[in-house]
Amino acid sequence: MFNKYAYGADNVNKFRSEKHWYGKTDKRVQIVDVDCNKKLIDISEPIDSASPTFKKIVTGKKMNSLEIKLYCETDYTKQYNIYSCKKSKAMNMRSSLSRKHREKELTIQEARDVDISCSE
């Protein structure tokens, strides 16, 4: 669903949004679909916090100027490429571990190495 990003490719964009609040452990996850030609936005949220199933909570709403800027006018190619690089390198690091150790988190140094190599 989110395996590639092409700025301005068809003027219909899809984003995964995660909102975190300082001092709180909960977060709000949304899938945002926008039609930049028609300036319309659809927003979906999980049915419940443990569910991978999303339902639309907003359909065909006219976007405001901030939403247009965020979802239609901003090119996120650089950020997406860095994210994809980090995800790929982290997955490769995990797959090189023995099956017994795959659940282990990356060490701080391993995470730094991924950051440095993907930001260059």
MIMARNU-874396 format. One line per field, with one value per residue: residue number from 0; x negated, y negated, z negated of N, C-alpha, C, O in turn. Coordinates in pm, whole numbers. Atoms other than C-alpha are relative to their C-alpha. Example, Ala and Ser with C-alpha at 12.3 -4.5 7.8 and 13.67 -1.06 7.14 Angstrom:
! residues 2
k <- (0:1)
n.east <- (-89:82)
n.north <- (119:119)
n.up <- (0:6)
ca.east <- (-1230:-1367)
ca.north <- (450:106)
ca.up <- (-780:-714)
c.east <- (-90:77)
c.north <- (-120:-109)
c.up <- (0:-73)
o.east <- (-194:26)
o.north <- (-118:-220)
o.up <- (-66:-90)
! end
This chain:
! residues 120
k <- (0:1:2:3:4:5:6:7:8:9:10:11:12:13:14:15:16:17:18:19:20:21:22:23:24:25:26:27:28:29:30:31:32:33:34:35:36:37:38:39:40:41:42:43:44:45:46:47:48:49:50:51:52:53:54:55:56:57:58:59:60:61:62:63:64:65:66:67:68:69:70:71:72:73:74:75:76:77:78:79:80:81:82:83:84:85:86:87:88:89:90:91:92:93:94:95:96:97:98:99:100:101:102:103:104:105:106:107:108:109:110:111:112:113:114:115:116:117:118:119)
n.east <- (-82:86:131:73:-45:37:-59:-73:-14:-137:-76:-74:107:-37:96:-26:29:5:11:45:-4:102:-45:-106:43:-90:21:-115:42:-100:37:-55:-5:-37:-9:49:-73:-131:24:-81:77:-65:82:-39:65:-22:-126:42:146:72:-48:64:-108:-34:-128:0:-73:-24:-4:-27:-1:86:121:33:127:111:-5:47:145:62:-26:5:102:130:66:63:85:122:-34:-43:117:74:-81:10:136:10:-83:67:122:-38:-52:115:75:-77:-4:130:7:-58:-144:-20:27:-64:-93:81:7:133:73:13:105:-52:-94:82:64:-104:-26:111:13:-115:-9:112)
n.north <- (119:118:-46:95:139:77:132:53:-101:-4:94:-71:-40:-76:20:-58:105:-39:116:-35:113:-6:-45:-101:-117:-29:70:-3:-43:24:-8:120:-4:132:25:138:70:41:57:-77:-85:-108:-40:-127:-34:-140:-29:14:20:-122:-50:46:39:143:42:143:86:122:-34:106:134:99:25:139:41:-75:-135:9:17:-122:-122:18:92:-30:-117:-78:-102:-18:-65:-137:-80:-28:-98:-130:-48:-45:-119:-110:-36:-60:-134:-84:-29:-97:-130:-64:-59:-133:3:16:137:96:86:98:135:43:75:142:15:-49:102:113:-39:9:144:63:-51:39:145:51)
n.up <- (0:8:-41:-81:8:-119:15:-114:-104:-52:81:103:92:120:108:131:96:141:89:135:92:104:131:-11:-74:-110:-125:-90:-132:-103:-140:-63:-146:-51:-144:-11:-107:52:134:94:91:73:114:60:127:37:69:140:7:-33:-129:-123:-91:8:-57:-32:93:-77:-143:-96:60:-67:77:33:-60:60:-56:-138:5:51:-77:-146:-49:58:-56:107:-61:78:127:-30:-35:125:74:-69:24:140:17:-69:72:128:-27:-37:123:78:-67:14:134:9:26:144:41:-89:72:72:-57:-44:103:-31:-100:-128:-49:-46:-126:-103:-21:-71:-137:-81:-10:-81)
ca.east <- (0:-280:-562:-645:-616:-613:-554:-288:-260:117:232:391:172:183:14:-16:-1:-108:-51:-237:-198:-475:-438:-179:-224:77:69:320:272:453:444:499:606:613:723:516:706:1041:888:1069:949:1053:929:936:856:818:1140:965:609:514:680:503:842:919:1253:1317:1412:1397:1498:1474:1409:1274:913:812:500:272:388:330:-21:-102:51:33:-231:-515:-758:-855:-1083:-1399:-1233:-1072:-1403:-1575:-1288:-1303:-1679:-1655:-1374:-1562:-1891:-1720:-1535:-1860:-2033:-1751:-1741:-2113:-2051:-1976:-1606:-1638:-1760:-1536:-1293:-1578:-1578:-1863:-2135:-2188:-2511:-2337:-2063:-2325:-2505:-2179:-2110:-2453:-2457:-2109:-2160:-2475)
ca.north <- (0:-244:-88:-379:-755:-971:-1341:-1477:-1146:-1138:-1404:-1136:-1085:-849:-918:-734:-983:-917:-1180:-1148:-1369:-1454:-1276:-1029:-676:-673:-780:-849:-665:-771:-692:-1009:-990:-1315:-1413:-1722:-1801:-1816:-1934:-1657:-1453:-1118:-1013:-659:-537:-191:-31:7:-40:324:357:347:269:-96:-264:-602:-872:-1162:-1126:-1384:-1686:-2000:-2052:-2367:-2562:-2381:-2039:-2147:-2260:-1942:-1683:-1837:-2108:-1963:-1722:-1453:-1259:-1321:-1221:-915:-798:-831:-643:-365:-335:-311:-58:159:148:222:517:649:619:810:1082:1143:1227:1582:1665:1672:1308:1145:1003:805:429:268:134:-242:-206:1:-261:-537:-346:-318:-691:-794:-567:-672:-1045:-1073)
ca.up <- (0:-85:113:341:353:663:611:845:1030:1058:814:598:293:-7:-339:-668:-952:-1310:-1576:-1905:-2211:-2455:-2786:-2653:-2526:-2296:-1934:-1660:-1332:-1016:-647:-445:-79:116:465:542:862:682:350:159:-139:-287:-632:-773:-1124:-1277:-1398:-1735:-1858:-1800:-1461:-1124:-967:-891:-831:-672:-918:-668:-303:-27:-250:-83:-192:-375:-273:-522:-398:-37:-125:-323:-93:256:276:66:231:-23:214:8:-322:-161:-15:-355:-524:-261:-301:-681:-666:-415:-608:-941:-789:-637:-976:-1144:-879:-925:-1292:-1392:-1417:-1797:-1811:-1546:-1801:-1957:-1901:-1710:-1938:-1958:-1757:-1487:-1460:-1434:-1159:-964:-1015:-893:-588:-474:-524:-313)
c.east <- (-86:-140:-74:62:-50:73:67:28:140:94:99:-107:56:-111:42:-44:1:-21:-33:6:-106:62:111:-51:91:-34:126:-53:114:-59:75:-11:45:6:-35:70:132:-9:90:-88:92:-95:57:-79:26:134:-21:-152:-80:32:-82:103:39:138:-5:82:32:-4:33:11:-92:-120:-14:-140:-120:-4:-49:-151:-69:10:-13:-120:-140:-55:-78:-96:-126:28:42:-119:-84:74:-16:-136:-13:78:-69:-124:32:52:-113:-82:73:-2:-134:-18:57:148:29:-13:73:95:-73:-1:-141:-68:-5:-105:48:97:-76:-66:100:29:-107:-4:116:10:-109:38)
c.north <- (-126:33:-92:-138:-71:-133:-44:101:3:-92:67:60:72:-18:82:-105:59:-125:50:-126:18:43:104:117:30:-83:13:31:-24:32:-114:17:-136:1:-146:-77:-55:-66:65:93:105:40:128:22:146:16:-4:1:124:52:-53:-47:-145:-25:-151:-76:-134:40:-123:-140:-92:-27:-149:-31:75:142:2:-11:131:117:-15:-81:29:130:70:106:25:76:146:89:34:105:139:63:56:128:122:47:66:142:96:37:107:137:72:62:141:-13:-30:-147:-106:-96:-112:-133:-27:-73:-147:-21:48:-102:-123:29:-8:-145:-64:47:-43:-151:-59:-19)
c.up <- (0:49:95:-11:124:-6:130:109:60:-76:-95:-91:-121:-102:-121:-100:-141:-83:-140:-85:-107:-132:4:84:119:124:85:140:98:137:67:152:50:153:18:111:-51:-136:-106:-83:-62:-113:-59:-128:-32:-72:-150:-2:39:140:118:103:-24:56:23:-102:64:147:82:-57:80:-90:-31:55:-59:57:145:4:-40:98:151:48:-53:59:-111:53:-83:-131:24:33:-122:-82:62:-22:-142:-23:62:-77:-134:21:38:-123:-81:65:-9:-140:4:-36:-146:-43:83:-71:-74:74:51:-115:42:108:138:61:51:134:116:31:85:145:89:20:88:145)
o.east <- (-55:-239:-191:179:-168:194:6:63:155:215:187:-182:170:-229:161:-159:92:-116:37:-15:-125:169:160:-133:52:-100:210:-133:229:-180:196:-121:146:-72:46:80:168:89:147:-193:206:-216:177:-194:122:179:62:-216:-194:-23:-116:68:65:183:-69:195:120:-99:133:87:-200:-105:22:-206:-214:-111:-121:-218:-166:-88:-23:-173:-237:13:-176:-128:-160:-44:5:-125:-137:12:-38:-147:-65:30:-74:-144:-34:21:-112:-129:11:-11:-140:-110:137:189:125:53:50:118:-11:-8:-238:-2:22:-85:19:94:-39:-71:66:40:-76:-18:98:82:-107:-44)
o.north <- (-222:-11:-68:-153:-64:-140:-43:62:4:-89:1:148:50:-3:104:-151:132:-199:134:-237:128:-3:145:99:104:-186:99:-43:9:22:-127:32:-189:68:-235:-200:-169:-121:-2:139:76:47:139:-20:204:-74:-58:26:111:153:-171:-89:-186:46:-225:-39:-207:105:-191:-222:-51:-48:-234:57:105:193:93:55:172:187:85:-54:-29:232:17:201:141:170:235:204:144:198:237:184:166:220:228:167:163:232:212:149:200:238:194:141:175:-112:-101:-188:-225:-207:-207:-137:33:-141:-180:-102:-16:-126:-180:-56:-54:-182:-135:-35:-55:-197:-179:-62)
o.up <- (70:-10:122:-46:158:16:236:221:182:-55:-150:-50:-161:-70:-144:-96:-178:-61:-196:-36:-158:-170:-101:174:209:115:60:196:69:158:55:205:4:220:-9:103:-21:-186:-192:-37:-98:-92:-83:-139:18:-143:-224:100:83:182:123:214:-137:146:-52:-134:18:191:58:-6:123:-211:50:109:14:89:185:84:23:122:221:156:-2:59:-163:-19:-107:-165:-52:-11:-132:-133:-10:-44:-161:-90:0:-95:-174:-57:-3:-135:-132:-4:5:-161:91:-96:-177:-139:61:-22:-121:196:4:-194:158:199:239:182:153:222:224:148:181:236:210:109:117:225)
! end
